[in-house]
Amino acid sequence: MLLLGSTAALPGVAVAQRAGQSEPGAASATPTSAVALAIRNQVGGRLKDFYRQRGYWPLWIVDETPGPQASALVDVIEAVGADGLDPERYSPDRLRRLIDEARTGDARALAYLEIALSGALADVVRDMREPHVEIRYLEDQLEPKRARPDEILRRAALAKSTLEYVRTLGWMSPLYVQLRNALAATDPGQGDASVSIPPGALLRPGMADERVDLLRLRLGLPPGDVFDDALAARVRRFQAVHGLPVDGMVGARTLAALNAGDGASTTDRSALLRLNLERARLLPDAWTRHVVVDAAAARLWYYGGGAEQGTMRVVVGTRETQTPMMAGTIRYATLNPYWNVPVDLVRKRIAPKVVSGTSLERQGYEALSDWTNDASVIPSSSIDWRAVVAGSVEPRVRELPGRGNSMGSVKFMFPNDLGIYLHDTPQKNLFAKPDRHFSNGCVRLEDAGRLGRWLFDRPLTPESSAPEQHVPVPDPVPVYLMYFTASPIEDGVTYVADAYGRDTPALEQLASR
């Protein structure tokens, strides 16, 4: 599955191992060390092209010994049960043995280890990125394809630090990694869930209290009565996993959750996290420039350059007018946009006012002859507005550009037959609400100007007051409309309502696999 992004997104990054080792020119195919020579003599098949292009320079060996990234990869392999994979498929015990054997400095042993680790990474990445839930792809180039081993290894080699790339699962979306970490935190091994902490004063960092000792036991830390930084971090993780305010202190709500035990609720959370992990598996890595909309938590993120570039709140569809799960490509922005009013809103909100004497033009709208691109403006007097109220006539009405236009100043278009897009809005008060499911399916942006600057690398300003000014995105950007009921936040995840009722059938489908 190829969603690793383009290496062109990483200008100026040498194809080299970054753990303190410099590499000779990657264009050279002549080995310049005993290890590189041994790699050339041993490598073949699916890995040969990758090593030939980098002069057989190693990815896992530093100063003629296994680098820390070697053990880090085995650590990842041993934990891939969280990803629904079988660790034994990647032979972690064998890899550990090869690491030990290579510590002698023997070039052939080092080369053998190098090739084994690269093969294991390619297999792990390909399997971890394999999707198991469906999403609608609007363009063929967004359809996932299984990546070639040389593509996977080249991405790892381009990372600023191969060690950190492996440790942080840099080939996956940061949202996936956050959900995966939250799943690990629900493990019953994270402390003794049978421990009960008596009620009392607020427990906070820096204090000493006999109840702190119980708290440490409950969260899997060594005994002690001091609320130190390690305990504060463990409390924050617990709060994030349980959808509590993340402040690192134990008040009444956190205490109640700690004392609730580790029964069915933990099992339910684990199943929910696994479902949302499967959804996040559809996303590209952070080196791939892209936008993610979470329709469950009503939030948006955008990524590029290997990291999150920004986030904002959004307003999304109601349960009756849901924002769908799909992936498209943002290709242009429309400045000073019209808004084509849905026919039911024309009937319910606009037509009664016309019948009561408030003209269509005074309300800031105009009528068109039909729904084609060649439609012309027609006099509103030519429409039987009483018939519109009755529902027997359905005219096309659009709102004129302006400060009060429902589209705001800009909309970002990714062509689709559902009429879904991202857009500005004058209704800024809605972003303060905890539940932001108010739209007809489109995505209203808290800060459309900021997203526009990121997409275009400059402020977006219209050339005139003319309506519908289309501006192409210099490099079109994929956008993923997702649905995370376990939604990543800064310190973990928060659990949000299943506003669209999608989780139960999705959980049943996954359970039947």
N, C-alpha and C positions, 0 to 999 in steps of 0.2 A: 504494500500500500504506500504509494508515494505521496506524502504530504509533508516532506521534509523541507520544502522551500528551495529556492535557487541559491547556489553558491555566489551568484552575482550580488546577492544582498549583503555580502561580507567583504567590502572593498578593503584592500590593503592588509588582509590577514594572511600571513604566510601559512603554507601547508606544512606545519611542523608540530612536533611535540613540544608543549609549552611547560613542561615540568623542569625547567632549568637547562634544557638541552637545545642547542641550535642545530639546524638542519642545513645541509648543503643544498644547492639549487635543485629544486624538485624536477626540473626539466631533464636533468642528467639521468641516464639509465645505467651509469657506471657506479657500482658500489664503492663507497669510500671508507668502509670499516669491515672488520671481520664479521660482525653481526649482519650487516647489510649483504655481504657476500653470501653468507649462509642462508639468508632469507631468499636471495635470488636462486640459489641452488635447490631450495625446498618448495617454494611457493608454486602453486599451479591453479588450474581451474578458475573458479569464480573470483578469486582474490588476486590473480596475477596482474590484471590491468591496473588495479589500484596501486600496487607496490612498484610496478614498472614506471608509472608516471611520477613517482616520488623518489626515484633512484634507490628503491628498496630500503628506504630509511624507516626505522621501526616507529610504531605508534605507542607501544606499551613498554619499551625498554628505555631506561635512562641511565647513562653512564655505565653501560654493560652490566646492568642488573635490572630485575623487574621493577618498574616504577609503581608508585602507590595506586595509579589508575588500574593496574592489573588486579590487585586485591579488591578494589572498589567494584569492579565489574562482577567479580564472583559474589560479593555481598549483594549486589542487585539481583543476580541470578537466584540466589538462595531465598529471596523474598518475592519472587514473581508469582507466588500463590495469590497475592493480593490482586494480581492482574488476570486471574483466571487461567494461569499457565502452570505447567508442571515443571518445577525446577530441575528434575532429573533429566529432562529432555536435553538440557544444556551441559550436563556432566560437571557440576561444580566441584565434586570431590577430585575428579581427574585434573581439573584446572588448578586446584590448590596444590596437588602433587607436582604438577609441572612447574608451578611458581617456585616451590621449594627446590626442585632439581636445578632450576635455572640460576639460583643464587650462587652457584659455584663459579659463574662467569663463563662457562663453556659456550662458545658461539653457536654450536649446533643446537644445544638445549635452549638457548635464548631464542633462536630463530623458530624452533618448534613451538615454543610457548607463544611467541608473537603471532604465528599463523593460527594457532588454536584459539587465542583470545579474539582475534579479528573475526574468525568464523562464528564464534559464539555471539559476539556483539551483533553481527549481521542477522543471525537467527532470532535473537531476542527482540531486536527492533522490529523486524518484519512481523513477528508473531504478536508483539504488544500493540502494534498499530492496526491489526486486523479488525475491521468493524463487525459488530454483531447486532446492531440496531440500524433501522433504516432512516434515511433522510432524503428529501427530494433534491436532486442536483439539477440546477437550471441550465448548466452548460457542461458539455462533455469533458472539458479539461479539468473540471473540479472532481470528476469521478475518481475515487481512490484506486490507485494501482499499486501492486506489490513492488516495493523498491528493490533495485539491484544491490547486491552486496557492496560494489564499488561506490555507489552513491551514498550508502549509509556510512561507510568508512571515511569517505571524503568529507562528509559533514562533521564527523567527529574530529578529523584532523584539522578542520578549519576553526574549531572552537578555540577560544582564547586559552582555555585550560581543559585538556582532555579529562583530567581528574574531576573537575567540577561538572563537566558535561555528563560524565557517567554518574556521579553521585546524585545529580539533580534530575536525571532522566531527561537530558536536554533535547532528545528527539520527540518528546511528548509536549502537549500543550501545558503551560503552567497551571491552567485550571484542572487538568487531569492530575497533575502532581499534588495539588492541594487536596483534592478529593481522596487521592490515594493515601496521603498522610493522615487525613481524618479517619479513614478506614482502619489504619494501623492503630490509631488512638482509641478505637472502640474495642480493641483486643482485650479480653478479660485478663490477660497478663499484665495490663497496665494498672497494677495495684490490687488491693483486696477489697472487692465490692461488698463484702459482708461487714466491713467496719462501719460502725455508726458514730457520728460525731454529735455530741450533745449541743443543744441550742445555747446561745450566749452572745457575747459582743461580736461585732464585726471583726473578722480575721483579716489582717492586712500585712503587706510586706514590711519587714523590720521588727515586728513584734515577737515577743516570746510568750508562749502560753502552753499549758499542758494539752489543750485541744489541738494545737499545731502538730504535736506528735501523732495524734490519730489521723489528722489530715494527710500527713506525709505517708503514713501507712496505707491510707485509702488510695493515694495516687501513685504508689509504687516507688517511693523514695526512702533512703535510709532513715532510721530513727533520729529524732532530735526535736527540740522544742522551739527552734528558731525558724521564722518564716523568711527564708532566704530567696535569692533570685531564682534558683532552680525550682523551688516550690511555686513561686509566682508564675513562672513559665508553664508549669504543669497545670496550674489552675486556669490560666488563660486558654490552654489547649482544651481542657475539659469544658470550659464555658462555650468555646467556639463550636465544639462538636455537639453540644446539647442545645444550641440555639439561644444561649443566654448572653446578656451584655458582657463583653469581654473587657474586664477591668483588672483582673488578677487578684481580686479580693473576694472573700467568702461572706456574702450576706445571706439573707433569708432564702432567696430563690436558689442560689448556688448550693447552699447547705441542703435544701430539700432535694435537689437533683442528686447530690452526692449520697444522700441517705436513701435514695429510691431503689438502690440495689442494682443488679446487673441481669435482670430477667429478660422478659420478652421485648422490652423497649430497646435494649441493646441489639437483640436479634433483628428487630424491625429496622433499626438505624443502619445496621450492616447491610441488609438487603437493599435499602434505599440508596446507600452509598454505592453499592455495586452497580445498581441500575444507572445511576448518574455517572459513574465511571465509564460505563459503556457509551453513554451519550457523549462524554468528553473525549472518548477515543476517536471520534470523528474529526476532531479539530487538528489543524496543523501545529507545528512547533512555533516558538516565538520568533524564529528567524524569518518565517514567512509573514510578510506584511498582510494583516487581515483584521477584520472587525468581527466581534462576537456579540450577539444580543441574547440575553437570557430572558425569555418571556415569562418565566415563572417568578423570578425575583425582580423583574423589570429593571434590569441593569445592562449596561453596555461596556465592553472593553475593546481597546485596540492595541495591536502588537506589531513589533518590528524590531530589527536590530538585536534580537535575542532576548527581549524583555517587554513587559507591559509598558506601553507608552502613555496610557491614560484610561480613565474610567468615568462614567457618569450615569446618573439615573435616567430612566426612560419611562414613557407611558406606552403600554401595549394593549392588545385587544382584550375585550371582555370574554366571558365564557361563551357567549352567543356569537361573537365575531372574533374568533381566536387568531392570534398571530401564529402562522404555521411554522413547522420545522422544515427549513430548506436552506440551500446554499446557492448564492449567486455571485455576481461580480458588479461592484459599484463602478459604473462606466462614465457617468456624467452627473453634474449638478444643474439644477434649474433654479435660477435666481428670479425673484419677483413672480412666484408661481401662481397660477390659478388653482382653485380647488373645485373639482367636479363633485358636486354634492350628491350623495347617495339618494336614490329616489324616495326611500322611506322618510328621510329627513326633510326632503322637499315637501312631501305630503304632510308631515306632522308639524314642522316648525315654520316653513317659509310660506306655503300656500295659505294657511289661515290668516296670516298677517296681511297678505295681498287682498284677500277677501274682505278683511276689516278696514282696508283703506291705505295701508302702508305699501307703497309701490315696491316692486322688485328692485329697482335701481336704488331707491333710498336705503334698502337693506344691504346694499353692496354686492348685488348679484346681477347676472345677465342670463338670458335664455338663448339656447342654441337650437339650430334646426334639427340636428341628429347627433349620434354618438361617434361619427367618423372623424378622422383627422381633418377633413375638408369642410366640417360643419361651419355654418355662418351664424352670426348673431341675428336674432329675430326680435321684433317688438314683443314685449311681455303682454301687451294687450291682445295679441293673437292667440293667447292660451286661455282655455276655459279653466280658471283656477278653482271654481267650485267642483268641477270634475276631478281636478287634481286632489282636492281634499277628500273626495269620495273614493279615490283610488282607481278611477277608470281611465285617467290620462296620466302618463308618466313623462313629463318633459325633461330635457337635459338642462340643468341649471348649474352654473359655475360661479364661485365667489371670486370677485375681482382682487388683484394684488393690492396690498396695503398693510398698514400696521396691524389691523385686526384680522387679517386673513388667517384662516385655520391652519394653513401651511407655514405661516410665519414668513421669513424672508428667503428660505431656501429649502429645496428637497433634494435628496441624494437618490439617484435612480439605479436600480439593478433590474434589468428587464425581466418581467415575469407576467404570466397571464392572470394573476390574482390581484394585480393593482396594489401590491405591497411595496412600500419604500420607507426610507428614513426621512424625517422632516422636522423643521423648526416648528414652534408653536407659541402663540401669545399667552396660553394658559399656564403660566409658570407656577401658579399656586398648586397645581396637581402634583408637582415633584416633591412637595413636602409631605404628601400622604404616604403612609406605610404600604397601602395596597394601591398600585397604580395600573389597574386594568380598566381602562376607560375608552380606548380607541376602537375604531372599526376594523382593526387588524394591522394598520400601519404603525410605525414606531416613531413616537414623538421624542425629540431630543432635548435634554436639559440645557445643553450648550452646543447648538449646531455650529456656531462660529468656530469653536475650538476643534471640532471634528473636521470642519472644512479646511482649517489651516493645516491640520495633519495630513489630510488627503491630498491637498494641492501644494503643500509646502509654501503657502503664502496666504494672506487674508483674501477671502472671497468677497468682492464688491461688484455690484452691477455697473455696467458701463453707462446706463441711463435709467430712466424710470419705466422703460418699455417692459411689458410683461414677458414671462417665459423666455428668459435668456439662458440658453443651454451652454454649459462649459464642460468640455471633456476632461476627465481625470487623466493626467499625464501618464500614469502607470495604473491601470485599473486594479482595484483592490477587492479580493474576495470578502464576502460577508456571510456569516453563518448565523441563522436564526435558530437558537437552541432552546432547551427547556430543562432547567436544573432545579429540582425541588430540594436538593442538597446543594446550596449555592455557595461557591467560594467567596470568602471575605479575607481581610488582611491576616487574621490570626487563625484561620481554619475554614470552617463552613458554618452556614446558618441554614436551618431547615425552614422552608416556606411552604405555604399551602399549595396543594395540587389544584390550582385554580381551574385547569382545563380537564381534570379527571383522567389524565393520561397514565398515571403510575400503575394502577391496578392491572389493566390489560397488559402493560409493558412488563410488569413483574411476572405475570403468568406466562407470557411468551418466553421470557428468559429462563424461567424455571423448567419449561418444556424442552429446552435445548439438550 
